[in-house]
Amino acid sequence: MGRSARKGKFITIEGPDGAGKTTQAEKLVEYLKSKGKRVIATREPGGTALGEQLRKILLDPEGSPVSSAEALIYAACRAQLLEKMVIPALKEGFIVVCDRFVDSSLAYQGYARGIGINRILQLNKWVIGPYWPDVTILLDIDPAESLKRLTGGKDRLESEALEFHQKVREGYMKVREMFPERIKVIDASLPVKEVFERLVAELEKAGILE
């Protein structure tokens, strides 16, 4: 089933740690439900029983999977999520809202870890097939600001040095240049309400909320 044959829509929310992805994803799900839409919310890594187990390994502050293993584990989570949740939901006509997806791998492992965006892209083309997001909202913010928003215990990636997070941001911008039609950038330093208003406006322009 290609994109043209989908009954549902696939929306992903991306951005660096502390950008507010989870908050905006939750607000979007509530908004869509208030409009009478059938919605399924999920996240990466995670979303399935296997994915949640792998998430613990990936984000454990004591864990240290090397970059190539890290990229492959994320791809395994993605494959499981697509097969078990995303594809069946799209076939049934649901709107799927996912907190992180493939662009995180391209930015974090592909660019910031130095594996190479194209190498990670080729791996994920095999995993994803025709099920790429219809639209991706990229919440952009200076890492020096976003990291200040993080409270409580930090996971392994959140605990990385500022330089790493700056590379992640650079990686996202490069990925956006590769997929300008799909990826819509929003200034995440704005108040939460304004960020959400811009998010909804982008989805309306993309025809997602029809």
C-alpha positions in Angstrom: 0.0 0.0 0.0 1.6 3.2 -1.1 1.0 6.7 0.2 -1.8 7.3 -2.4 -3.6 4.2 -1.2 -3.6 5.1 2.5 -6.9 5.8 4.2 -5.2 7.5 7.2 -2.5 10.1 7.7 0.9 9.8 9.4 2.2 12.8 11.4 5.6 12.8 13.1 6.9 15.4 15.7 10.6 15.9 15.7 13.2 18.1 17.4 16.1 18.1 19.9 15.7 17.1 23.5 13.8 19.7 25.5 12.1 21.2 22.4 8.6 20.2 23.6 7.8 17.4 21.3 5.8 15.3 23.8 3.7 18.3 24.9 2.9 19.3 21.3 2.1 15.7 20.3 -0.3 15.4 23.3 -2.0 18.7 22.5 -2.3 17.6 18.8 -4.0 14.3 19.8 -6.5 16.1 22.0 -7.2 18.6 19.3 -7.8 16.0 16.6 -10.1 14.0 18.9 -12.1 17.2 19.6 -12.6 17.4 15.8 -14.0 13.9 15.7 -10.9 12.4 14.1 -9.8 8.8 14.9 -6.3 9.1 16.3 -3.6 6.8 17.5 -0.6 8.3 19.5 2.7 6.5 19.7 6.4 7.3 20.2 9.9 6.2 19.3 11.7 4.4 20.5 8.8 2.4 22.0 5.2 2.1 21.0 5.2 -1.7 21.2 6.1 -4.2 23.9 9.4 -4.9 22.2 10.0 -1.3 21.4 9.5 -0.3 25.0 12.0 -2.9 26.1 14.6 -1.6 23.6 13.8 1.9 24.7 15.1 1.1 28.2 18.3 -0.2 26.7 18.8 2.8 24.4 18.1 5.5 27.0 19.6 3.9 30.1 22.1 6.3 31.5 24.3 3.3 32.4 24.0 1.8 28.9 26.4 2.5 26.2 25.5 0.8 22.8 28.1 2.0 20.3 26.9 4.2 17.4 26.4 1.4 14.8 24.5 -0.8 17.3 22.5 2.2 18.5 21.4 2.9 14.9 20.4 -0.7 14.3 18.4 -0.9 17.6 16.4 2.2 16.6 15.7 0.6 13.2 14.5 -2.5 14.9 12.1 -0.5 17.1 10.9 1.3 13.9 10.3 -1.9 12.0 8.2 -3.3 14.9 6.3 -0.1 15.4 5.3 0.1 11.7 4.3 -3.6 11.4 2.4 -3.8 14.7 0.8 -0.3 15.0 1.4 2.3 12.3 0.6 0.3 9.1 -2.6 -1.4 10.5 -3.8 2.0 11.8 -3.2 3.8 8.4 -5.1 1.0 6.6 -8.1 1.5 9.0 -8.1 5.3 8.3 -6.6 6.5 11.6 -4.4 9.6 12.0 -1.2 8.4 13.6 0.8 10.9 15.6 4.3 9.8 16.5 6.7 11.5 18.9 10.0 11.0 17.0 10.5 8.8 13.9 13.1 8.3 11.2 14.4 11.9 11.2 15.7 11.4 14.7 17.9 8.6 13.5 19.2 10.7 10.6 20.0 13.6 12.9 21.3 11.8 16.0 23.0 8.7 14.6 23.5 9.8 11.0 25.0 13.3 11.7 25.8 13.8 15.4 27.3 10.3 15.8 29.1 10.6 12.5 27.8 7.4 10.9 26.6 9.4 7.9 23.1 10.6 7.1 23.0 8.7 3.8 24.0 5.4 5.4 21.2 5.7 8.0 18.8 6.8 5.3 19.5 3.7 3.2 18.9 1.4 6.2 15.7 3.1 7.0 14.4 3.1 3.4 14.5 -0.7 3.7 12.7 -0.6 7.1 10.1 2.0 6.2 9.3 1.1 2.6 6.4 3.3 1.4 5.3 4.3 4.9 7.1 7.6 5.3 5.3 10.4 7.2 2.8 12.5 5.3 4.1 15.5 7.2 6.8 16.1 9.9 6.8 19.0 12.3 10.3 19.9 13.3 10.5 21.9 16.5 13.7 24.0 16.3 15.4 25.6 19.3 18.9 26.5 20.5 20.1 23.5 22.5 21.5 25.8 25.2 17.9 26.9 25.8 16.2 23.5 25.3 18.4 21.6 27.7 17.5 24.0 30.5 13.9 22.9 30.2 14.8 19.3 31.1 13.9 18.4 34.7 14.4 15.3 36.8 16.7 12.5 35.8 18.2 12.7 32.3 18.4 9.8 30.0 21.6 8.8 28.2 21.0 11.1 25.2 19.8 14.0 27.2 23.0 13.7 29.3 25.3 14.2 26.3 27.4 17.4 26.1 26.1 20.6 24.6 28.3 20.1 21.6 26.5 16.8 20.8 23.1 18.5 20.9 24.4 21.3 18.7 25.4 18.7 16.1 21.9 17.2 16.4 20.4 20.5 15.6 22.7 20.9 12.6 21.7 17.4 11.5 18.0 18.2 11.6 18.6 21.2 9.4 20.5 19.1 6.9 17.7 16.5 6.9 15.1 19.3 6.4 17.1 20.4 3.3 16.7 16.8 2.0 12.9 16.7 2.6 11.7 20.3 2.3 8.2 19.3 1.2 7.6 16.9 4.2 9.4 18.7 7.0 7.9 21.9 8.4 10.0 23.9 10.9 8.5 25.8 13.8 10.3 28.0 16.3 10.0 26.0 19.6 11.3 28.9 21.7 7.9 30.5 21.4 5.2 30.1 24.0 3.6 26.6 24.0 0.2 28.0 22.8 1.8 29.8 19.8 3.9 26.8 18.9 0.7 24.7 18.8 -1.2 27.3 16.7 1.6 27.3 14.1 1.7 23.5 14.2 -2.1 23.3 13.4 -1.6 25.9 10.7 1.1 23.8 9.0 -1.1 20.7 9.1 -4.0 22.6 7.6 -1.8 23.8 4.8 -0.6 20.3 4.2 -4.3 19.1 3.9 -3.9 16.8 6.9 -6.9 18.2 8.9 -9.5 18.0 6.0 
